[in-house]
Amino acid sequence: VDGEHAVQERSDPRHRPVESDSVDREDPRTVSVRKVETIRRGVLQSLKDILLRRCKEANDVSVSEELLSRRAQRIEEALFHQYGNTKTDYRDAFKRVLHPLRSAKNGGLFRQIAVGHLRAKSLV
């Protein structure tokens, strides 16, 4: 009898525990948009960091930090425009761009991007 009583209590809506996050639930679309924005910001920051680092290492390239930031932004925008999302293809393309930029052996690519001879759309 006690077992039946316990089951009835649990099914009674008045005795259900209140979920702490029930008020704070977000629309899944909002969460998805925020995730995309976070990924894009991370990609942009990585591009900026590598361009700035390579510029500091190169004695023959003198480009402002602001200009390098704009070039990084254009590359990220071209990636996003090309793929329309931040899923696998976008991430793979980002890695294909980032790897040669990181390589000290590939100074020509970095210089072309830094001085503006290579457009972001051509790179992607």
GROMACS elastic network, one bead per residue, 0.5 to 0.9 nm:
[ bonds ]
;  ai    aj funct       b0    kb
    1     4     6  0.52459   500
    1     5     6  0.63703   500
    1     6     6  0.88064   500
    2     5     6  0.50397   500
    2     6     6  0.62535   500
    2     7     6  0.87858   500
    3     6     6  0.51841   500
    3     7     6  0.64155   500
    3     8     6  0.87988   500
    4     7     6  0.51998   500
    4     8     6  0.63037   500
    4     9     6  0.87401   500
    5     8     6  0.51538   500
    5     9     6  0.62831   500
    5    10     6  0.88366   500
    6     9     6  0.51481   500
    6    10     6  0.64058   500
    6    11     6  0.88565   500
    7    10     6  0.52656   500
    7    11     6  0.64028   500
    7    12     6  0.87669   500
    8    11     6  0.52585   500
    8    12     6  0.62226   500
    9    12     6  0.52048   500
    9    13     6  0.84135   500
    9    14     6  0.85355   500
    9    15     6  0.63583   500
    9    16     6  0.84427   500
   10    13     6  0.76444   500
   10    14     6  0.88917   500
   10    15     6  0.62859   500
   10    16     6  0.64529   500
   11    14     6  0.86711   500
   11    15     6  0.76459   500
   11    16     6  0.75005   500
   12    15     6  0.56138   500
   12    16     6  0.68857   500
   13    16     6  0.53138   500
   13    17     6  0.87725   500
   14    17     6  0.84904   500
   15    18     6  0.89576   500
   16    19     6  0.88987   500
   17    20     6  0.89157   500
   18    21     6  0.87311   500
   18    22     6  0.77636   500
   19    22     6  0.53151   500
   19    23     6  0.82337   500
   20    23     6  0.72007   500
   20    24     6  0.80255   500
   21    25     6  0.59862   500
   22    25     6  0.55495   500
   23    26     6  0.88128   500
   25    28     6  0.88247   500
   26    29     6  0.82572   500
   26    30     6  0.67513   500
   26    31     6  0.68956   500
   27    30     6  0.53352   500
   27    31     6  0.66459   500
   27    32     6  0.88096   500
   28    31     6  0.50521   500
   28    32     6  0.60956   500
   28    33     6  0.86193   500
   29    33     6  0.61235   500
   29    34     6  0.85642   500
   30    33     6  0.51263   500
   30    34     6  0.61864   500
   30    35     6  0.85785   500
   31    34     6  0.51282   500
   31    35     6  0.61684   500
   31    36     6  0.87318   500
   32    35     6  0.50292   500
   32    36     6  0.62712   500
   32    37     6  0.86488   500
   33    36     6  0.51292   500
   33    37     6  0.61922   500
   33    38     6  0.85940   500
   34    37     6  0.50296   500
   34    38     6  0.60783   500
   34    39     6  0.86270   500
   35    38     6  0.50695   500
   35    39     6  0.62392   500
   35    40     6  0.86095   500
   36    39     6  0.51937   500
   36    40     6  0.61388   500
   36    41     6  0.85862   500
   36    85     6  0.73895   500
   36    86     6  0.61161   500
   36    87     6  0.88696   500
   37    40     6  0.50851   500
   37    41     6  0.60724   500
   37    42     6  0.85650   500
   37    86     6  0.89488   500
   38    41     6  0.51417   500
   38    42     6  0.62172   500
   38    43     6  0.87069   500
   39    42     6  0.50779   500
   39    43     6  0.62364   500
   39    44     6  0.86014   500
   39    86     6  0.69891   500
   40    43     6  0.50944   500
   40    44     6  0.60900   500
   40    45     6  0.85356   500
   40    76     6  0.72987   500
   40    77     6  0.88132   500
   40    80     6  0.81783   500
   40    86     6  0.73419   500
   41    44     6  0.50481   500
   41    45     6  0.60518   500
   41    46     6  0.85562   500
   41    76     6  0.89709   500
   42    45     6  0.51005   500
   42    46     6  0.61373   500
   42    47     6  0.86232   500
   43    46     6  0.51340   500
   43    47     6  0.62281   500
   43    48     6  0.86342   500
   43    76     6  0.68894   500
   43    91     6  0.86503   500
   43    94     6  0.74801   500
   44    47     6  0.51660   500
   44    48     6  0.61664   500
   44    49     6  0.85758   500
   44    69     6  0.85119   500
   44    72     6  0.62200   500
   44    73     6  0.61121   500
   44    75     6  0.82188   500
   44    76     6  0.59162   500
   44    77     6  0.88968   500
   45    48     6  0.50513   500
   45    49     6  0.60174   500
   45    50     6  0.85959   500
   45    69     6  0.87932   500
   45    72     6  0.81721   500
   45    73     6  0.89362   500
   46    49     6  0.51015   500
   46    50     6  0.61875   500
   46    51     6  0.85796   500
   46    72     6  0.87170   500
   46    98     6  0.82718   500
   47    50     6  0.53285   500
   47    51     6  0.61398   500
   47    52     6  0.85281   500
   47    69     6  0.82545   500
   47    71     6  0.88750   500
   47    72     6  0.54050   500
   47    73     6  0.81024   500
   47    75     6  0.81727   500
   47    76     6  0.79827   500
   47    98     6  0.70810   500
   47   101     6  0.87318   500
   48    51     6  0.52493   500
   48    52     6  0.60340   500
   48    53     6  0.84672   500
   48    65     6  0.86611   500
   48    68     6  0.67379   500
   48    69     6  0.55181   500
   48    70     6  0.86502   500
   48    71     6  0.82583   500
   48    72     6  0.54567   500
   48    73     6  0.80127   500
   49    52     6  0.52197   500
   49    53     6  0.60134   500
   49    54     6  0.85044   500
   49    69     6  0.88550   500
   50    53     6  0.50594   500
   50    54     6  0.59952   500
   50    55     6  0.84180   500
   50    98     6  0.79890   500
   50   101     6  0.70972   500
   50   102     6  0.64411   500
   51    54     6  0.51910   500
   51    55     6  0.60303   500
   51    56     6  0.86463   500
   51    65     6  0.88903   500
   51    68     6  0.64846   500
   51    69     6  0.81591   500
   51    71     6  0.88640   500
   51    72     6  0.76009   500
   51   101     6  0.75992   500
   51   102     6  0.84684   500
   51   110     6  0.74024   500
   51   113     6  0.87747   500
   51   114     6  0.74939   500
   52    55     6  0.50575   500
   52    56     6  0.62450   500
   52    57     6  0.86770   500
   52    64     6  0.89677   500
   52    65     6  0.67439   500
   52    68     6  0.68844   500
   52    69     6  0.83253   500
   53    56     6  0.52236   500
   53    57     6  0.63078   500
   53    58     6  0.87251   500
   53   102     6  0.89904   500
   54    57     6  0.50304   500
   54    58     6  0.61193   500
   54   101     6  0.81031   500
   54   102     6  0.76181   500
   54   104     6  0.80771   500
   54   107     6  0.85294   500
   54   110     6  0.74522   500
   55    58     6  0.51329   500
   55    59     6  0.77880   500
   55    60     6  0.86729   500
   55    61     6  0.62329   500
   55    62     6  0.71349   500
   55    63     6  0.73430   500
   55    65     6  0.89711   500
   55    68     6  0.87945   500
   55   110     6  0.83690   500
   55   111     6  0.84968   500
   55   114     6  0.78555   500
   56    59     6  0.73073   500
   56    61     6  0.82887   500
   56    62     6  0.85529   500
   57    61     6  0.89339   500
   58    61     6  0.57574   500
   58    62     6  0.83161   500
   58   107     6  0.84994   500
   58   111     6  0.89135   500
   59    62     6  0.77615   500
   61   111     6  0.71432   500
   61   114     6  0.77503   500
   61   115     6  0.79036   500
   62   114     6  0.86801   500
   62   115     6  0.85891   500
   63    66     6  0.83529   500
   63    67     6  0.66223   500
   63    68     6  0.68560   500
   63   114     6  0.68136   500
   63   115     6  0.71768   500
   64    67     6  0.52561   500
   64    68     6  0.63635   500
   64    69     6  0.86251   500
   65    68     6  0.51122   500
   65    69     6  0.60952   500
   65    70     6  0.86810   500
   66    69     6  0.50458   500
   66    70     6  0.63239   500
   66    71     6  0.87291   500
   67    70     6  0.50773   500
   67    71     6  0.62536   500
   67    72     6  0.86475   500
   67   114     6  0.81695   500
   68    71     6  0.50035   500
   68    72     6  0.61595   500
   68    73     6  0.85559   500
   68   113     6  0.86528   500
   68   114     6  0.64350   500
   68   115     6  0.89157   500
   69    72     6  0.50489   500
   69    73     6  0.61387   500
   69    74     6  0.86603   500
   70    74     6  0.61947   500
   70    75     6  0.86626   500
   71    74     6  0.51125   500
   71    75     6  0.63123   500
   71    76     6  0.87591   500
   71   113     6  0.73472   500
   71   114     6  0.74115   500
   71   116     6  0.79326   500
   71   119     6  0.86494   500
   71   120     6  0.75309   500
   72    75     6  0.51356   500
   72    76     6  0.62933   500
   72    77     6  0.86107   500
   72   120     6  0.84928   500
   73    76     6  0.51653   500
   73    77     6  0.60787   500
   73    78     6  0.85353   500
   74    77     6  0.50164   500
   74    78     6  0.60356   500
   74    79     6  0.85571   500
   74   119     6  0.84953   500
   74   120     6  0.59156   500
   74   121     6  0.83218   500
   75    78     6  0.51000   500
   75    79     6  0.62484   500
   75    80     6  0.87181   500
   75   119     6  0.82190   500
   75   121     6  0.72377   500
   75   123     6  0.76569   500
   75   124     6  0.73935   500
   76    79     6  0.50566   500
   76    80     6  0.62363   500
   76    81     6  0.85178   500
   76    94     6  0.80775   500
   76   120     6  0.82546   500
   77    80     6  0.50896   500
   77    81     6  0.59236   500
   77    82     6  0.84080   500
   77   120     6  0.84341   500
   78    81     6  0.50083   500
   78    82     6  0.59591   500
   78    83     6  0.86409   500
   78   120     6  0.61761   500
   78   121     6  0.56351   500
   78   123     6  0.86822   500
   78   124     6  0.66442   500
   79    82     6  0.51629   500
   79    83     6  0.63334   500
   79    84     6  0.81038   500
   79    85     6  0.89531   500
   79    86     6  0.89171   500
   79    90     6  0.63165   500
   79    91     6  0.88685   500
   79    93     6  0.72402   500
   79    94     6  0.71967   500
   79   120     6  0.84805   500
   79   121     6  0.80541   500
   79   124     6  0.61390   500
   80    83     6  0.53314   500
   80    84     6  0.51978   500
   80    85     6  0.60711   500
   80    86     6  0.69967   500
   80    90     6  0.67861   500
   81    84     6  0.52891   500
   81    85     6  0.81076   500
   82    85     6  0.86571   500
   82    90     6  0.80365   500
   82   121     6  0.86174   500
   82   124     6  0.77620   500
   83    86     6  0.74540   500
   83    87     6  0.82787   500
   83    89     6  0.67740   500
   83    90     6  0.57903   500
   84    87     6  0.88144   500
   84    90     6  0.81228   500
   85    88     6  0.88270   500
   85    89     6  0.85107   500
   85    90     6  0.67866   500
   86    89     6  0.75386   500
   86    90     6  0.52195   500
   86    91     6  0.64877   500
   87    90     6  0.56102   500
   87    91     6  0.63203   500
   87    92     6  0.86994   500
   88    91     6  0.51358   500
   88    92     6  0.59515   500
   88    93     6  0.84825   500
   89    92     6  0.51070   500
   89    93     6  0.60713   500
   89    94     6  0.85067   500
   90    93     6  0.52038   500
   90    94     6  0.61541   500
   90    95     6  0.87349   500
   91    95     6  0.62788   500
   91    96     6  0.86675   500
   92    95     6  0.51149   500
   92    96     6  0.62486   500
   92    97     6  0.87495   500
   93    97     6  0.63105   500
   93    98     6  0.85937   500
   93   124     6  0.70206   500
   94    97     6  0.51504   500
   94    98     6  0.60128   500
   94    99     6  0.85570   500
   94   124     6  0.82648   500
   95    99     6  0.58679   500
   95   100     6  0.88334   500
   96    99     6  0.57223   500
   96   100     6  0.71837   500
   96   124     6  0.87356   500
   97   100     6  0.61728   500
   97   101     6  0.65840   500
   97   123     6  0.72947   500
   97   124     6  0.72977   500
   98   101     6  0.50875   500
   98   102     6  0.61563   500
   98   103     6  0.87756   500
   99   102     6  0.52956   500
   99   103     6  0.64975   500
  100   103     6  0.51277   500
  100   104     6  0.82677   500
  100   105     6  0.82729   500
  100   106     6  0.61185   500
  100   107     6  0.87438   500
  100   109     6  0.75370   500
  100   110     6  0.82939   500
  101   104     6  0.77652   500
  101   106     6  0.68404   500
  101   107     6  0.77670   500
  101   109     6  0.68249   500
  101   110     6  0.58056   500
  102   105     6  0.87321   500
  102   106     6  0.79930   500
  102   110     6  0.86220   500
  103   106     6  0.54806   500
  103   107     6  0.75223   500
  104   107     6  0.58956   500
  105   108     6  0.84731   500
  106   109     6  0.58987   500
  106   110     6  0.70093   500
  107   110     6  0.52159   500
  107   111     6  0.61246   500
  107   112     6  0.86141   500
  108   111     6  0.51686   500
  108   112     6  0.61469   500
  108   113     6  0.87003   500
  109   112     6  0.51614   500
  109   113     6  0.63304   500
  109   114     6  0.85683   500
  109   118     6  0.81332   500
  110   113     6  0.52524   500
  110   114     6  0.59848   500
  110   115     6  0.86161   500
  111   115     6  0.60174   500
  111   116     6  0.81917   500
  111   117     6  0.82257   500
  111   118     6  0.88855   500
  112   115     6  0.56007   500
  112   116     6  0.59491   500
  112   118     6  0.52443   500
  112   119     6  0.86256   500
  113   116     6  0.50750   500
  113   117     6  0.61009   500
  113   118     6  0.51450   500
  113   119     6  0.70502   500
  113   120     6  0.79295   500
  113   123     6  0.88067   500
  114   117     6  0.78276   500
  114   118     6  0.83934   500
  115   118     6  0.80974   500
  116   119     6  0.65967   500
  118   121     6  0.84975   500
  118   122     6  0.67177   500
  118   123     6  0.70369   500
  119   122     6  0.53584   500
  119   123     6  0.64927   500
  119   124     6  0.89993   500
  120   123     6  0.50666   500
  120   124     6  0.63495   500
  121   124     6  0.53301   500
